[in-house]
Amino acid sequence: MNTQTTILERALVSNVSKMTLDAASFLWGVRLDPVDEKRSNDLAAKSRLGTLTEDEQHEIDEYRRVGRLIEMLRIQAYAVLNAAK
């Protein structure tokens, strides 16, 4: 399924070779907003208990997609920053 996140991920990965040190430094620092981090943790706890509603399942799926995208960007940023040392 082509979600906004997967489409954006493909676009960013295909251009990672153009990442500047400034962009890498910025991306290395990207994290979820504390409100979103708390919400995703709350949903994860409900998921472990098996008590998510259908809407919450969709929501946690979106958090997972975004989390994977952020992690992928941070890995690429780390590689650029590490290569510059």
C-alpha positions in Angstrom: 0.0 0.0 0.0 1.4 3.4 -0.9 0.9 5.6 2.1 2.1 9.1 2.3 4.9 7.9 4.5 6.1 5.2 2.1 6.0 7.6 -0.8 8.0 10.2 1.1 10.5 7.6 2.3 11.2 6.5 -1.3 11.6 10.1 -2.4 14.1 10.8 0.4 16.1 7.6 0.1 16.5 8.2 -3.6 18.1 11.6 -2.9 20.2 10.7 0.2 23.4 11.1 -1.7 22.7 14.8 -2.0 22.4 15.2 1.8 24.6 18.1 3.1 26.2 18.1 6.5 23.8 20.7 7.7 20.8 18.5 6.6 22.4 15.5 8.2 22.9 17.4 11.5 19.3 18.5 11.4 17.9 15.0 10.6 20.1 13.4 13.3 18.2 15.5 15.9 14.7 14.7 14.6 12.5 13.1 17.2 8.8 12.7 17.8 7.2 15.6 19.6 6.8 14.6 23.3 3.0 14.6 23.0 3.2 12.2 20.1 5.8 10.1 21.9 3.5 9.7 24.9 0.5 8.9 22.6 2.5 6.3 20.7 3.7 4.7 24.0 0.1 4.7 25.4 -1.1 3.0 22.2 1.7 0.5 22.4 0.7 -0.4 25.9 -2.9 -0.9 24.9 -1.7 -3.0 22.0 0.3 -5.3 24.3 -2.9 -5.8 26.3 -4.9 -6.4 23.1 -7.4 -3.6 23.9 -6.9 -1.3 20.9 -10.0 -0.1 19.0 -9.9 -0.2 15.2 -9.2 3.5 15.1 -6.4 3.2 17.6 -4.9 0.3 15.5 -4.9 2.6 12.5 -3.3 5.3 14.6 -0.6 3.1 15.9 0.1 1.9 12.4 0.7 5.5 11.4 3.0 6.1 14.3 5.0 3.0 13.3 5.3 4.1 9.7 6.5 7.6 10.8 8.9 6.0 13.3 10.4 3.8 10.7 10.8 6.9 8.4 12.5 8.9 11.1 14.8 6.0 12.0 15.7 5.5 8.3 16.5 9.3 8.0 18.6 9.2 11.2 20.6 6.2 9.9 21.3 8.0 6.7 22.2 11.2 8.5 24.5 9.3 10.8 26.3 7.8 7.8 26.8 11.2 6.3 28.1 12.7 9.6 30.3 9.7 10.3 31.9 9.8 6.7 32.7 13.5 7.3 34.8 12.8 10.4 
